[in-house]
Amino acid sequence: MKVLDSKGKQLNLITNGFDLSADEIADLYKSRWVIELFFKWMKQHLNIEKFYAQSQQGVHNQVYLAMIVYCLNVLVQFRTKSERTYLQISRYLKASL
């Protein structure tokens, strides 16, 4: 299957999904890439290296808690009008515990 990317470059796709058009397959890959970028962001900003829970609820709780910590750190940075980066503030808070 052949499809054009956003820059007009032709991509050759190999798949066993014969019931889908080339554009539908390209859209699936784009969606998957967005998900991969989200997980990369989570690892970098929420410090989630791995999921400790086995259940869906446990994973949700871990993500929610990490997001709360991230938001609190951003609020500290905003309220104090700090020139420090998020990472510096996070390290300082961890050290002060």
MIZA-149816 format. One record per residue (C-alpha): z, x, y; chain; residue in three letters; residue number from 1. Coordinates in nm, 2 decimals. Example, Ala and Ser with C-alpha at 12.3 -4.5 7.8 and 13.67 -1.06 7.14 Angstrom:
<rs>
<r><w>0.78</w><u>1.23</u><v>-0.45</v><c>A</c><r>ALA</r><k>1</k></r>
<r><w>0.71</w><u>1.37</u><v>-0.11</v><c>A</c><r>SER</r><k>2</k></r>
</rs>
This chain:
<rs>
<r><w>0.00</w><u>0.00</u><v>0.00</v><c>A</c><r>MET</r><k>1</k></r>
<r><w>-0.07</w><u>0.12</u><v>0.35</v><c>A</c><r>LYS</r><k>2</k></r>
<r><w>0.10</w><u>0.03</u><v>0.67</v><c>A</c><r>VAL</r><k>3</k></r>
<r><w>0.12</w><u>0.16</u><v>1.03</v><c>A</c><r>LEU</r><k>4</k></r>
<r><w>0.45</w><u>0.28</u><v>1.17</v><c>A</c><r>ASP</r><k>5</k></r>
<r><w>0.56</w><u>0.22</u><v>1.53</v><c>A</c><r>SER</r><k>6</k></r>
<r><w>0.36</w><u>0.52</u><v>1.65</v><c>A</c><r>LYS</r><k>7</k></r>
<r><w>0.04</w><u>0.41</u><v>1.48</v><c>A</c><r>GLY</r><k>8</k></r>
<r><w>0.06</w><u>0.66</u><v>1.20</v><c>A</c><r>LYS</r><k>9</k></r>
<r><w>-0.05</w><u>0.54</u><v>0.86</v><c>A</c><r>GLN</r><k>10</k></r>
<r><w>0.22</w><u>0.54</u><v>0.59</v><c>A</c><r>LEU</r><k>11</k></r>
<r><w>0.14</w><u>0.51</u><v>0.22</v><c>A</c><r>ASN</r><k>12</k></r>
<r><w>0.40</w><u>0.31</u><v>0.03</v><c>A</c><r>LEU</r><k>13</k></r>
<r><w>0.45</w><u>0.32</u><v>-0.34</v><c>A</c><r>ILE</r><k>14</k></r>
<r><w>0.64</w><u>0.03</u><v>-0.49</v><c>A</c><r>THR</r><k>15</k></r>
<r><w>0.66</w><u>-0.20</u><v>-0.79</v><c>A</c><r>ASN</r><k>16</k></r>
<r><w>0.72</w><u>-0.50</u><v>-0.57</v><c>A</c><r>GLY</r><k>17</k></r>
<r><w>0.37</w><u>-0.64</u><v>-0.60</v><c>A</c><r>PHE</r><k>18</k></r>
<r><w>0.48</w><u>-0.98</u><v>-0.48</v><c>A</c><r>ASP</r><k>19</k></r>
<r><w>0.55</w><u>-0.84</u><v>-0.13</v><c>A</c><r>LEU</r><k>20</k></r>
<r><w>0.31</w><u>-0.74</u><v>0.14</v><c>A</c><r>SER</r><k>21</k></r>
<r><w>0.30</w><u>-0.39</u><v>0.29</v><c>A</c><r>ALA</r><k>22</k></r>
<r><w>0.45</w><u>-0.52</u><v>0.61</v><c>A</c><r>ASP</r><k>23</k></r>
<r><w>0.74</w><u>-0.69</u><v>0.43</v><c>A</c><r>GLU</r><k>24</k></r>
<r><w>0.81</w><u>-0.37</u><v>0.24</v><c>A</c><r>ILE</r><k>25</k></r>
<r><w>0.80</w><u>-0.17</u><v>0.56</v><c>A</c><r>ALA</r><k>26</k></r>
<r><w>1.05</w><u>-0.42</u><v>0.72</v><c>A</c><r>ASP</r><k>27</k></r>
<r><w>1.28</w><u>-0.37</u><v>0.42</v><c>A</c><r>LEU</r><k>28</k></r>
<r><w>1.28</w><u>0.00</u><v>0.46</v><c>A</c><r>TYR</r><k>29</k></r>
<r><w>1.35</w><u>-0.04</u><v>0.84</v><c>A</c><r>LYS</r><k>30</k></r>
<r><w>1.64</w><u>-0.26</u><v>0.76</v><c>A</c><r>SER</r><k>31</k></r>
<r><w>1.78</w><u>-0.02</u><v>0.51</v><c>A</c><r>ARG</r><k>32</k></r>
<r><w>1.75</w><u>0.26</u><v>0.76</v><c>A</c><r>TRP</r><k>33</k></r>
<r><w>1.96</w><u>0.06</u><v>1.02</v><c>A</c><r>VAL</r><k>34</k></r>
<r><w>2.22</w><u>0.02</u><v>0.75</v><c>A</c><r>ILE</r><k>35</k></r>
<r><w>2.22</w><u>0.39</u><v>0.68</v><c>A</c><r>GLU</r><k>36</k></r>
<r><w>2.26</w><u>0.47</u><v>1.05</v><c>A</c><r>LEU</r><k>37</k></r>
<r><w>2.56</w><u>0.22</u><v>1.07</v><c>A</c><r>PHE</r><k>38</k></r>
<r><w>2.73</w><u>0.40</u><v>0.78</v><c>A</c><r>PHE</r><k>39</k></r>
<r><w>2.67</w><u>0.74</u><v>0.94</v><c>A</c><r>LYS</r><k>40</k></r>
<r><w>2.82</w><u>0.60</u><v>1.26</v><c>A</c><r>TRP</r><k>41</k></r>
<r><w>3.12</w><u>0.47</u><v>1.06</v><c>A</c><r>MET</r><k>42</k></r>
<r><w>3.17</w><u>0.81</u><v>0.90</v><c>A</c><r>LYS</r><k>43</k></r>
<r><w>3.15</w><u>1.00</u><v>1.23</v><c>A</c><r>GLN</r><k>44</k></r>
<r><w>3.35</w><u>0.76</u><v>1.46</v><c>A</c><r>HIS</r><k>45</k></r>
<r><w>3.58</w><u>0.57</u><v>1.23</v><c>A</c><r>LEU</r><k>46</k></r>
<r><w>3.66</w><u>0.86</u><v>1.01</v><c>A</c><r>ASN</r><k>47</k></r>
<r><w>3.58</w><u>0.67</u><v>0.69</v><c>A</c><r>ILE</r><k>48</k></r>
<r><w>3.49</w><u>0.93</u><v>0.44</v><c>A</c><r>GLU</r><k>49</k></r>
<r><w>3.53</w><u>0.70</u><v>0.14</v><c>A</c><r>LYS</r><k>50</k></r>
<r><w>3.66</w><u>0.36</u><v>0.06</v><c>A</c><r>PHE</r><k>51</k></r>
<r><w>4.00</w><u>0.36</u><v>-0.11</v><c>A</c><r>TYR</r><k>52</k></r>
<r><w>4.00</w><u>0.00</u><v>-0.23</v><c>A</c><r>ALA</r><k>53</k></r>
<r><w>3.80</w><u>-0.15</u><v>-0.52</v><c>A</c><r>GLN</r><k>54</k></r>
<r><w>3.79</w><u>-0.50</u><v>-0.39</v><c>A</c><r>SER</r><k>55</k></r>
<r><w>3.57</w><u>-0.64</u><v>-0.11</v><c>A</c><r>GLN</r><k>56</k></r>
<r><w>3.88</w><u>-0.75</u><v>0.08</v><c>A</c><r>GLN</r><k>57</k></r>
<r><w>4.03</w><u>-0.40</u><v>0.06</v><c>A</c><r>GLY</r><k>58</k></r>
<r><w>3.71</w><u>-0.24</u><v>0.20</v><c>A</c><r>VAL</r><k>59</k></r>
<r><w>3.70</w><u>-0.50</u><v>0.48</v><c>A</c><r>HIS</r><k>60</k></r>
<r><w>4.07</w><u>-0.42</u><v>0.56</v><c>A</c><r>ASN</r><k>61</k></r>
<r><w>4.00</w><u>-0.05</u><v>0.57</v><c>A</c><r>GLN</r><k>62</k></r>
<r><w>3.70</w><u>-0.10</u><v>0.80</v><c>A</c><r>VAL</r><k>63</k></r>
<r><w>3.89</w><u>-0.34</u><v>1.03</v><c>A</c><r>TYR</r><k>64</k></r>
<r><w>4.18</w><u>-0.10</u><v>1.06</v><c>A</c><r>LEU</r><k>65</k></r>
<r><w>3.95</w><u>0.19</u><v>1.14</v><c>A</c><r>ALA</r><k>66</k></r>
<r><w>3.78</w><u>-0.02</u><v>1.40</v><c>A</c><r>MET</r><k>67</k></r>
<r><w>4.11</w><u>-0.11</u><v>1.56</v><c>A</c><r>ILE</r><k>68</k></r>
<r><w>4.22</w><u>0.25</u><v>1.58</v><c>A</c><r>VAL</r><k>69</k></r>
<r><w>3.88</w><u>0.34</u><v>1.73</v><c>A</c><r>TYR</r><k>70</k></r>
<r><w>3.91</w><u>0.07</u><v>1.99</v><c>A</c><r>CYS</r><k>71</k></r>
<r><w>4.27</w><u>0.17</u><v>2.08</v><c>A</c><r>LEU</r><k>72</k></r>
<r><w>4.15</w><u>0.53</u><v>2.13</v><c>A</c><r>ASN</r><k>73</k></r>
<r><w>3.87</w><u>0.41</u><v>2.36</v><c>A</c><r>VAL</r><k>74</k></r>
<r><w>4.12</w><u>0.20</u><v>2.55</v><c>A</c><r>LEU</r><k>75</k></r>
<r><w>4.35</w><u>0.50</u><v>2.59</v><c>A</c><r>VAL</r><k>76</k></r>
<r><w>4.05</w><u>0.70</u><v>2.72</v><c>A</c><r>GLN</r><k>77</k></r>
<r><w>3.95</w><u>0.42</u><v>2.96</v><c>A</c><r>PHE</r><k>78</k></r>
<r><w>4.30</w><u>0.34</u><v>3.09</v><c>A</c><r>ARG</r><k>79</k></r>
<r><w>4.40</w><u>0.70</u><v>3.15</v><c>A</c><r>THR</r><k>80</k></r>
<r><w>4.06</w><u>0.77</u><v>3.30</v><c>A</c><r>LYS</r><k>81</k></r>
<r><w>4.06</w><u>1.08</u><v>3.09</v><c>A</c><r>SER</r><k>82</k></r>
<r><w>3.79</w><u>1.34</u><v>3.10</v><c>A</c><r>GLU</r><k>83</k></r>
<r><w>3.87</w><u>1.42</u><v>2.74</v><c>A</c><r>ARG</r><k>84</k></r>
<r><w>3.63</w><u>1.31</u><v>2.47</v><c>A</c><r>THR</r><k>85</k></r>
<r><w>3.71</w><u>1.05</u><v>2.21</v><c>A</c><r>TYR</r><k>86</k></r>
<r><w>3.76</w><u>1.33</u><v>1.95</v><c>A</c><r>LEU</r><k>87</k></r>
<r><w>4.00</w><u>1.52</u><v>2.17</v><c>A</c><r>GLN</r><k>88</k></r>
<r><w>4.21</w><u>1.21</u><v>2.24</v><c>A</c><r>ILE</r><k>89</k></r>
<r><w>4.21</w><u>1.12</u><v>1.87</v><c>A</c><r>SER</r><k>90</k></r>
<r><w>4.33</w><u>1.47</u><v>1.78</v><c>A</c><r>ARG</r><k>91</k></r>
<r><w>4.60</w><u>1.46</u><v>2.05</v><c>A</c><r>TYR</r><k>92</k></r>
<r><w>4.73</w><u>1.12</u><v>1.92</v><c>A</c><r>LEU</r><k>93</k></r>
<r><w>4.73</w><u>1.24</u><v>1.56</v><c>A</c><r>LYS</r><k>94</k></r>
<r><w>4.92</w><u>1.56</u><v>1.66</v><c>A</c><r>ALA</r><k>95</k></r>
<r><w>5.18</w><u>1.36</u><v>1.86</v><c>A</c><r>SER</r><k>96</k></r>
<r><w>5.26</w><u>1.14</u><v>1.56</v><c>A</c><r>LEU</r><k>97</k></r>
</rs>
